[in-house]
């Protein structure tokens, strides 16, 4: 009897779960298995050329954050010359270093392709990536200052914020502008960042909390969920004890504080180009199951012990159970917990960049019975969150909405056709990233800078027949004009113009095969040498 009691105390080993539910930067499964602190290291990356120690000059709540910037120079560069600064995401145990970050950023050879084009990578690794987002934002602004001090006075900087890093960079850049501090960032690229919050199944959060008394690993992960950054990002956060049955789930109060601080700095930086990527479907595809579907089945009973740990996806508005747990020991304790929520949005099954937290829990070895994942993954960053669409409809049809980009704070938005793993980079997405980072753009005001092109107008817009696309160029070379569908596919290559001045080309609303394009929003990209500008035109049903 004593041995069975001891076994029940050491009920679950959750090392795999801890790694699987890392809410941001995690290595792609195709690169190596999920790892935890102390596990075997990933393959070594090329050594960085330098490491910049960063201590924020602006404290948050009385404490200055710290970090380090890994510098990886383009071939032939003796120092930082043409930088792309990348802000790290949420690292649950702060175990990720240069090797892991390099492997993540070099999916599809992206970081090496950018270096081959003359760009230097500066990757920011926070000393504590679970700390307050605002505190780490001031680490980011300090790094931007140090980088700008090392480059030529007329050189600009591109910024990429993946996952939580997109929130960090957003707040930091907007704060600089509201403080009147000049920066030279030309492009801010938010890659599957939780601009409207992140999701970890609420039932799974309660599962970990319920078993935390029997497992030090479960207790550790529960404590990670209670770190400032996790509390600021999660749209629904567990409470201990749970609220009364039928209560509407809510975010931690720290989330409202972050939103208030973002509003106080204007929401977004404005003196640059803003671009957003989503790993989630733009066509409203779910994660392969409906709201309220059971996600985890764990039921075991013998003469001595009964163990239950079942998890369901969030329901859609109606009252339903998300967690049911029990640990009963014969002649001993009988602990039960059932969590019923009402009025929730169905985040778990919604379109978005996914996490395989459920499948990884399935592989966890339990001393009693078998933990079974009935579905492998859940939505982690909803599509509408990554693109910051002002809607409570998690299944919003982005692809089918004319001028969807106009509903967002961004000048360009990209999404996946089908839901992908969070911060996955496909071949097409790598090219989109290169296209957005490759060329300095005109100021938001539209005034062309020297050596640049500017898109001036599309008329009429919306257009049902011919649309006259007008742009200006300050260089002497050929101007190539291409029309893109909202998802990034080239629809039409138009007749080119040459030389400096103002030019107009006509698009008849047809693709390169001569077929009329569907009604919707299209982008027009004008390139002259290394310079580019992008405009928009909406096609309406016409006479053709």
C-alpha positions as CSV (number, residue, x, y, z in Angstrom):
1,X,0.0,0.0,0.0
2,X,2.8,2.4,0.9
3,X,4.5,1.8,-2.5
4,X,1.3,2.6,-4.4
5,X,0.9,5.8,-2.4
6,X,4.4,6.8,-3.3
7,X,3.8,5.9,-6.9
8,X,0.7,8.1,-7.0
9,X,2.7,11.0,-5.5
10,X,5.1,10.8,-8.5
11,X,2.1,10.5,-10.8
12,X,3.2,12.1,-14.1
13,X,6.5,13.1,-15.7
14,X,5.7,16.0,-18.0
15,X,9.1,16.9,-19.5
16,X,7.7,16.4,-23.0
17,X,4.7,18.5,-22.3
18,X,6.9,21.3,-21.1
19,X,8.8,21.4,-24.3
20,X,5.8,20.8,-26.5
21,X,3.8,23.7,-25.2
22,X,6.6,26.3,-25.4
23,X,4.4,29.2,-26.7
24,X,6.9,30.7,-29.1
25,X,10.3,30.1,-30.6
26,X,10.7,26.3,-30.7
27,X,12.6,24.3,-33.2
28,X,10.7,22.8,-36.1
29,X,10.0,19.1,-35.5
30,X,11.7,18.4,-38.8
31,X,14.9,19.8,-37.5
32,X,15.1,18.0,-34.1
33,X,12.8,16.6,-31.4
34,X,11.3,18.9,-28.8
35,X,14.0,19.6,-26.2
36,X,14.0,20.8,-22.6
37,X,16.7,22.5,-20.7
38,X,19.6,20.2,-20.2
39,X,18.7,18.0,-23.1
40,X,21.1,17.2,-25.9
41,X,22.0,20.4,-27.9
42,X,21.0,21.0,-31.5
43,X,23.6,20.9,-34.2
44,X,26.0,23.7,-33.9
45,X,25.3,26.8,-36.1
46,X,28.0,28.9,-37.8
47,X,29.5,31.0,-35.0
48,X,28.2,34.6,-34.8
49,X,30.7,37.3,-35.7
50,X,30.1,39.3,-32.6
51,X,27.8,39.4,-29.5
52,X,26.5,42.8,-28.3
53,X,25.7,43.0,-24.6
54,X,22.5,45.0,-24.0
55,X,21.2,46.6,-20.9
56,X,18.1,48.8,-21.3
57,X,18.7,52.5,-20.5
58,X,14.9,52.8,-19.7
59,X,13.7,50.6,-16.8
60,X,10.2,49.2,-16.5
61,X,8.6,49.0,-13.1
62,X,12.0,50.0,-11.7
63,X,14.0,47.2,-13.3
64,X,16.2,47.4,-16.5
65,X,16.0,44.4,-18.8
66,X,19.0,42.8,-20.3
67,X,19.8,40.7,-23.4
68,X,22.4,40.0,-26.0
69,X,22.5,40.6,-29.8
70,X,24.1,37.9,-31.9
71,X,25.7,39.5,-35.0
72,X,26.0,37.4,-38.1
73,X,27.5,39.5,-40.9
74,X,27.0,39.2,-44.6
75,X,30.0,37.9,-46.6
76,X,32.7,40.6,-47.0
77,X,31.3,42.8,-44.2
78,X,33.8,43.8,-41.5
79,X,31.1,45.3,-39.3
80,X,27.3,45.8,-39.3
81,X,26.5,47.5,-42.6
82,X,22.9,46.7,-43.7
83,X,21.2,45.2,-40.7
84,X,18.0,43.1,-40.1
85,X,17.3,43.0,-36.4
86,X,15.3,40.0,-35.2
87,X,13.5,40.0,-31.8
88,X,13.3,36.7,-30.1
89,X,10.0,35.2,-28.9
90,X,8.8,33.6,-25.7
91,X,11.5,31.1,-24.5
92,X,9.8,29.3,-21.6
93,X,12.9,28.3,-19.8
94,X,15.4,30.7,-21.4
95,X,17.3,27.8,-22.7
96,X,17.4,28.9,-26.4
97,X,20.6,30.4,-27.6
98,X,22.3,31.1,-30.9
99,X,22.2,27.6,-32.2
100,X,18.4,27.2,-31.8
101,X,17.6,30.7,-33.0
102,X,19.8,30.2,-36.1
103,X,18.1,26.9,-37.0
104,X,14.7,28.6,-36.6
105,X,15.6,31.6,-38.8
106,X,17.3,29.5,-41.4
107,X,14.3,27.5,-42.4
108,X,14.3,27.3,-46.2
109,X,17.9,28.7,-46.0
110,X,16.3,32.1,-45.3
111,X,19.0,33.7,-43.1
112,X,21.7,32.5,-45.5
113,X,19.9,33.8,-48.5
114,X,19.5,37.2,-46.9
115,X,23.2,37.3,-46.0
116,X,24.0,36.4,-49.7
117,X,22.0,39.5,-50.6
118,X,24.2,41.7,-48.4
119,X,22.2,41.8,-45.2
120,X,23.6,41.4,-41.7
121,X,21.5,39.6,-39.1
122,X,21.4,40.9,-35.5
123,X,19.3,38.5,-33.4
124,X,18.2,39.6,-30.0
125,X,18.2,37.0,-27.2
126,X,16.5,38.3,-24.0
127,X,18.0,37.4,-20.7
128,X,14.5,36.6,-19.5
129,X,12.1,36.1,-22.4
130,X,9.2,35.4,-19.9
131,X,9.5,38.9,-18.4
132,X,7.2,41.8,-19.0
133,X,6.9,42.6,-22.7
134,X,7.4,46.3,-22.0
135,X,10.6,45.6,-20.1
136,X,12.0,43.6,-23.0
137,X,10.8,46.2,-25.4
138,X,13.3,48.6,-23.9
139,X,16.0,46.0,-24.3
140,X,15.0,46.0,-28.0
141,X,15.1,49.8,-28.3
142,X,18.5,49.9,-26.7
143,X,19.8,47.3,-29.3
144,X,18.3,49.4,-32.1
145,X,20.2,52.4,-30.8
146,X,23.5,50.5,-30.7
147,X,23.0,49.1,-34.2
148,X,22.1,52.5,-35.7
149,X,25.3,54.0,-34.1
150,X,27.4,51.4,-36.0
151,X,26.0,51.9,-39.5
152,X,26.2,54.8,-42.0
153,X,24.1,57.8,-41.2
154,X,21.9,57.3,-44.3
155,X,21.5,53.5,-43.8
156,X,18.1,52.1,-42.6
157,X,17.2,49.1,-40.5
158,X,14.7,46.3,-41.1
159,X,13.0,44.7,-38.0
160,X,11.5,41.2,-37.7
161,X,9.5,40.3,-34.7
162,X,8.4,36.6,-34.7
163,X,5.8,35.5,-32.2
164,X,6.1,37.5,-29.0
165,X,9.0,39.4,-30.6
166,X,6.4,41.1,-32.8
167,X,4.7,42.5,-29.7
168,X,8.1,43.6,-28.2
169,X,9.2,45.4,-31.4
170,X,5.7,46.9,-31.9
171,X,5.7,48.5,-28.4
172,X,9.3,49.5,-28.5
173,X,9.1,51.3,-31.9
174,X,5.8,53.0,-31.1
175,X,7.3,54.2,-27.7
176,X,10.3,55.7,-29.5
177,X,8.0,57.7,-31.8
178,X,5.8,58.9,-29.0
179,X,8.9,60.1,-27.1
180,X,10.1,61.9,-30.2
181,X,13.2,59.7,-30.4
182,X,14.1,59.3,-34.1
183,X,14.8,55.8,-35.4
184,X,15.9,54.6,-38.9
185,X,13.7,51.5,-39.1
186,X,12.2,51.3,-42.6
187,X,10.2,48.0,-42.2
188,X,8.6,46.3,-39.3
189,X,7.6,42.7,-40.1
190,X,5.4,40.9,-37.6
191,X,5.6,37.1,-38.1
192,X,2.8,35.1,-36.6
193,X,2.8,37.4,-33.6
194,X,0.0,37.5,-31.0
195,X,-1.1,41.0,-31.7
196,X,-4.6,40.2,-30.4
197,X,-3.5,37.4,-28.0
198,X,-2.3,33.8,-28.0
199,X,-4.1,30.6,-27.1
200,X,-3.1,27.6,-25.0
201,X,-6.2,25.4,-24.5
202,X,-7.8,26.4,-21.2
203,X,-8.6,22.7,-20.4
204,X,-4.9,21.9,-20.8
205,X,-3.9,24.7,-18.5
206,X,-6.3,23.3,-15.9
207,X,-4.9,19.8,-16.6
208,X,-1.4,20.9,-15.7
209,X,-2.6,22.9,-12.6
210,X,-4.6,19.9,-11.4
211,X,-1.6,17.5,-11.5
212,X,0.9,20.0,-10.2
213,X,0.7,18.6,-6.7
214,X,1.9,15.2,-8.0
215,X,4.6,16.3,-10.4
216,X,7.4,18.9,-10.0
217,X,7.4,19.2,-13.8
218,X,3.7,20.0,-13.8
219,X,4.3,22.6,-11.1
220,X,7.1,24.1,-13.0
221,X,5.0,24.5,-16.2
222,X,2.1,25.9,-14.2
223,X,4.6,28.5,-12.8
224,X,5.7,29.3,-16.4
225,X,2.1,30.0,-17.3
226,X,2.1,32.5,-14.4
227,X,5.2,34.5,-15.8
228,X,4.4,38.1,-16.8
229,X,4.7,37.5,-20.6
230,X,2.5,34.5,-20.6
231,X,-0.1,36.3,-18.5
232,X,0.1,39.3,-20.9
233,X,-0.4,37.2,-24.1
234,X,-2.9,34.4,-23.3
235,X,-6.5,35.4,-24.2
236,X,-7.8,33.0,-21.5
237,X,-5.8,32.2,-18.4
238,X,-6.5,29.6,-15.8
239,X,-7.2,30.6,-12.1
240,X,-6.6,28.5,-9.0
241,X,-9.1,27.6,-7.8
242,X,-11.3,27.7,-10.9
243,X,-14.2,30.1,-11.1
244,X,-17.8,28.9,-10.5
245,X,-19.1,26.5,-13.1
246,X,-20.5,28.3,-16.2
247,X,-18.3,31.4,-15.8
248,X,-16.9,33.1,-18.8
249,X,-13.2,32.6,-19.1
250,X,-11.0,35.7,-19.1
251,X,-7.4,36.9,-19.6
252,X,-5.2,37.7,-16.7
253,X,-5.3,41.4,-15.6
254,X,-1.8,41.9,-16.9
255,X,-3.1,41.5,-20.4
256,X,-5.4,44.6,-20.0
257,X,-2.3,46.5,-18.7
258,X,-0.3,45.7,-21.8
259,X,-3.2,46.7,-24.1
260,X,-3.5,50.0,-22.2
261,X,0.2,50.7,-22.6
262,X,0.1,49.9,-26.4
263,X,-2.9,52.3,-26.7
264,X,-0.9,54.9,-24.9
265,X,1.9,54.8,-27.5
266,X,-0.6,55.0,-30.4
267,X,-0.9,51.2,-30.9
268,X,1.7,50.9,-33.7
269,X,4.7,52.8,-35.0
270,X,3.8,54.9,-38.0
271,X,7.1,56.1,-39.5
272,X,7.8,52.9,-41.3
273,X,6.3,50.1,-43.4
274,X,4.3,47.6,-41.4
275,X,3.8,44.0,-42.6
276,X,2.1,41.0,-41.0
277,X,2.4,37.3,-41.6
278,X,0.1,34.6,-40.3
279,X,0.8,30.8,-40.2
280,X,-3.0,30.4,-40.0
281,X,-5.5,29.8,-42.8
282,X,-6.9,32.9,-44.4
283,X,-9.9,30.9,-45.6
284,X,-11.4,30.1,-42.2
285,X,-10.2,26.5,-42.0
286,X,-10.4,24.9,-38.6
287,X,-7.8,22.7,-36.9
288,X,-9.6,19.5,-37.9
289,X,-12.2,19.4,-35.2
290,X,-15.2,21.4,-34.0
291,X,-15.7,23.5,-30.9
292,X,-16.1,21.5,-27.7
293,X,-14.5,18.3,-29.2
294,X,-12.6,16.2,-26.7
295,X,-8.9,16.7,-27.0
296,X,-7.3,14.5,-24.3
297,X,-8.6,11.2,-22.9
298,X,-6.9,9.9,-19.7
299,X,-8.9,7.4,-17.7
300,X,-7.4,4.7,-15.5
301,X,-8.7,2.6,-12.6
302,X,-7.7,-0.5,-10.6
303,X,-8.4,-1.6,-7.1
304,X,-6.0,0.9,-5.6
305,X,-6.2,4.1,-7.7
306,X,-8.5,6.0,-10.0
307,X,-7.1,8.7,-12.3
308,X,-9.0,10.9,-14.7
309,X,-7.6,13.8,-16.7
310,X,-9.9,14.6,-19.7
311,X,-9.7,17.8,-21.8
312,X,-12.1,19.3,-24.2
313,X,-11.8,22.2,-26.7
314,X,-13.4,25.5,-25.8
315,X,-17.1,25.5,-26.8
316,X,-18.6,28.3,-28.8
317,X,-20.6,30.5,-26.4
318,X,-22.6,27.7,-24.8
319,X,-21.8,26.2,-21.4
320,X,-19.6,23.1,-21.6
321,X,-16.8,21.2,-19.8
322,X,-13.2,21.9,-20.7
323,X,-11.6,19.8,-18.0
324,X,-12.5,16.9,-15.8
325,X,-10.0,15.5,-13.3
326,X,-9.8,13.0,-10.5
327,X,-7.1,11.4,-8.3
328,X,-8.6,8.8,-5.9
329,X,-6.4,6.6,-3.7
330,X,-8.0,3.6,-1.9
331,X,-8.4,4.4,1.8
332,X,-6.8,7.8,1.0
333,X,-7.7,11.1,-0.6
334,X,-10.2,11.7,-3.4
335,X,-9.5,14.9,-5.3
336,X,-11.8,16.0,-8.0
337,X,-12.1,19.0,-10.3
338,X,-14.4,19.8,-13.2
339,X,-14.2,23.1,-15.1
340,X,-17.3,24.3,-17.0
341,X,-17.2,27.5,-19.0
342,X,-19.7,29.5,-20.8
343,X,-19.6,32.4,-23.3
344,X,-16.1,31.4,-24.6
345,X,-14.9,31.9,-28.1
346,X,-13.7,28.7,-29.8
347,X,-10.0,29.5,-29.9
348,X,-8.7,25.9,-29.7
349,X,-10.2,24.9,-33.1
350,X,-9.9,28.3,-34.8
351,X,-7.8,29.0,-37.9
352,X,-4.2,29.9,-36.9
353,X,-0.6,28.9,-36.4
354,X,-0.8,25.6,-34.5
355,X,1.1,23.9,-31.7
356,X,1.3,20.1,-31.3
357,X,0.9,20.3,-27.5
358,X,-1.8,17.6,-27.5
359,X,0.2,15.1,-29.6
360,X,3.3,15.6,-27.3
361,X,1.2,15.0,-24.2
362,X,0.1,11.7,-25.8
363,X,3.8,10.6,-25.8
364,X,4.2,11.3,-22.1
365,X,4.8,8.1,-20.2
366,X,2.5,7.9,-17.2
367,X,3.0,5.3,-14.4
368,X,-0.7,4.4,-14.7
369,X,-2.7,4.0,-17.9
370,X,-2.2,5.8,-21.2
371,X,-2.7,9.5,-22.0
372,X,-4.4,9.6,-25.4
373,X,-4.6,12.7,-27.7
374,X,-7.7,12.6,-29.8
375,X,-6.4,15.4,-31.9
376,X,-2.8,16.4,-32.4
377,X,-2.7,20.2,-32.3
378,X,-4.5,23.4,-31.3
379,X,-4.7,26.9,-32.6
380,X,-1.9,28.9,-30.9
381,X,-1.9,32.3,-32.8
382,X,-5.3,32.9,-34.4
383,X,-5.2,34.2,-37.9
384,X,-7.2,37.3,-36.9
385,X,-4.7,37.9,-34.1
386,X,-1.6,37.7,-36.2
387,X,-3.1,40.1,-38.7
388,X,-4.7,42.2,-36.0
389,X,-8.2,42.2,-37.6
390,X,-10.8,44.0,-35.5
391,X,-13.3,41.2,-35.3
392,X,-14.4,38.6,-32.7
393,X,-15.1,36.2,-35.5
394,X,-12.2,33.8,-35.3
395,X,-13.3,32.2,-38.6
396,X,-13.2,35.5,-40.5
397,X,-12.7,34.9,-44.2
398,X,-9.7,37.0,-44.9
399,X,-9.1,35.6,-48.4
400,X,-12.6,36.3,-49.4
401,X,-12.8,39.9,-48.1
402,X,-12.0,42.6,-50.6
403,X,-9.4,45.1,-49.3
404,X,-8.9,43.0,-46.1
405,X,-5.6,44.8,-45.5
406,X,-7.5,48.1,-45.1
407,X,-9.1,46.6,-41.9
408,X,-5.7,46.1,-40.4
409,X,-2.9,48.4,-39.1
410,X,-0.6,47.0,-41.8
411,X,0.3,48.0,-45.3
412,X,0.6,44.4,-46.4
413,X,-0.6,41.1,-44.9
414,X,0.1,37.5,-45.8
415,X,-1.4,34.2,-44.7
416,X,-1.2,30.5,-45.3
417,X,-3.7,28.5,-47.4
418,X,-3.9,25.8,-44.7
419,X,-3.0,26.1,-41.1
420,X,0.7,25.6,-40.5
421,X,2.9,25.1,-37.4
422,X,3.5,28.4,-35.5
423,X,6.6,30.3,-37.0
424,X,7.0,27.7,-39.8
425,X,8.5,29.2,-42.9
426,X,7.6,27.6,-46.2
427,X,9.3,28.2,-49.5
428,X,6.7,30.7,-50.5
429,X,6.8,32.5,-47.2
430,X,10.6,32.7,-47.3
431,X,10.3,34.5,-50.7
432,X,7.6,36.8,-49.3
433,X,9.9,37.7,-46.4
434,X,12.8,38.4,-48.8
435,X,10.6,40.5,-51.0
436,X,9.4,42.6,-48.0
437,X,12.9,43.1,-46.6
438,X,14.8,43.4,-49.8
439,X,14.0,47.0,-50.8
440,X,13.7,50.2,-48.8
441,X,10.2,51.7,-49.3
442,X,9.0,55.2,-49.6
443,X,7.8,57.1,-46.5
444,X,4.3,56.5,-45.3
445,X,3.4,60.0,-46.5
446,X,4.1,58.8,-50.0
447,X,6.8,61.4,-50.8
448,X,9.5,59.6,-52.9
449,X,12.9,59.6,-51.4
450,X,16.0,60.0,-53.6
451,X,16.6,56.9,-55.7
452,X,13.2,55.5,-54.9
453,X,9.9,54.7,-56.7
454,X,6.5,55.7,-55.4
455,X,3.1,54.3,-56.2
456,X,0.8,57.3,-56.7
457,X,-2.7,56.1,-57.7
458,X,-5.0,53.5,-59.2
459,X,-7.9,55.0,-61.1
460,X,-10.6,54.2,-61.0
461,X,-10.4,52.3,-57.7
462,X,-12.4,50.1,-57.3
463,X,-12.2,49.3,-61.0
464,X,-14.7,47.3,-63.1
465,X,-12.8,47.6,-66.4
466,X,-9.4,49.3,-67.2
467,X,-7.4,50.6,-64.2
468,X,-4.7,53.3,-64.8
469,X,-1.8,52.6,-62.4
470,X,0.4,55.7,-61.9
471,X,3.8,55.7,-60.2
472,X,6.9,57.9,-60.1
473,X,10.6,56.9,-60.3
474,X,13.7,58.9,-59.7
475,X,16.2,56.5,-61.3
476,X,17.0,56.0,-65.0
477,X,16.4,52.2,-65.3
478,X,13.6,50.0,-66.3
479,X,10.5,49.9,-64.1
480,X,8.8,46.5,-63.8
481,X,5.1,46.4,-62.8
482,X,3.5,43.2,-61.5
483,X,0.0,42.6,-60.1
484,X,-0.3,40.2,-57.1
485,X,-3.3,38.4,-55.6
486,X,-3.9,39.0,-51.9
487,X,-2.2,35.7,-51.0
488,X,1.1,36.8,-52.8
489,X,0.7,35.0,-56.2
490,X,1.7,36.9,-59.3
491,X,-1.4,37.5,-61.4
492,X,-0.1,39.7,-64.2
493,X,3.2,41.2,-65.4
494,X,2.4,44.5,-67.1
495,X,4.3,46.4,-69.8
496,X,7.4,48.1,-68.3
497,X,8.3,51.7,-68.3
498,X,11.8,53.3,-68.2
499,X,13.5,56.3,-66.8
500,X,12.8,59.0,-64.2
501,X,9.5,60.7,-64.0
502,X,5.8,59.8,-63.7
503,X,4.5,56.8,-65.6
504,X,1.1,55.2,-66.1
505,X,0.3,51.6,-67.2
506,X,-3.1,50.1,-67.8
507,X,-4.4,46.9,-66.3
508,X,-7.4,45.4,-67.9
509,X,-8.3,43.2,-65.0
510,X,-7.0,40.0,-66.7
511,X,-4.3,37.6,-65.7
512,X,-1.3,36.5,-67.8
513,X,-3.5,33.9,-69.5
514,X,-6.1,36.4,-70.6
515,X,-8.8,35.3,-68.1
516,X,-10.7,37.9,-66.0
517,X,-9.5,37.9,-62.4
518,X,-12.0,37.3,-59.6
519,X,-13.5,40.2,-57.7
520,X,-11.3,41.3,-54.8
521,X,-8.2,43.2,-53.6
522,X,-4.9,43.1,-55.6
523,X,-1.5,44.5,-55.0
524,X,0.6,46.4,-57.6
525,X,4.4,46.2,-57.1
526,X,6.6,48.6,-59.0
527,X,10.4,47.8,-59.0
528,X,13.2,49.9,-60.4
529,X,16.6,48.3,-59.7
530,X,16.8,47.7,-56.0
531,X,13.9,50.0,-55.2
532,X,10.2,49.1,-54.9
533,X,6.8,50.5,-54.0
534,X,3.4,48.8,-53.5
535,X,-0.1,50.0,-54.2
536,X,-3.6,48.5,-54.1
537,X,-6.5,48.2,-56.5
538,X,-9.9,46.6,-55.9
539,X,-11.4,44.7,-58.9
540,X,-15.2,44.8,-59.2
541,X,-17.5,42.9,-61.5
542,X,-17.4,44.5,-64.9
543,X,-18.3,44.2,-68.6
544,X,-15.5,41.7,-69.4
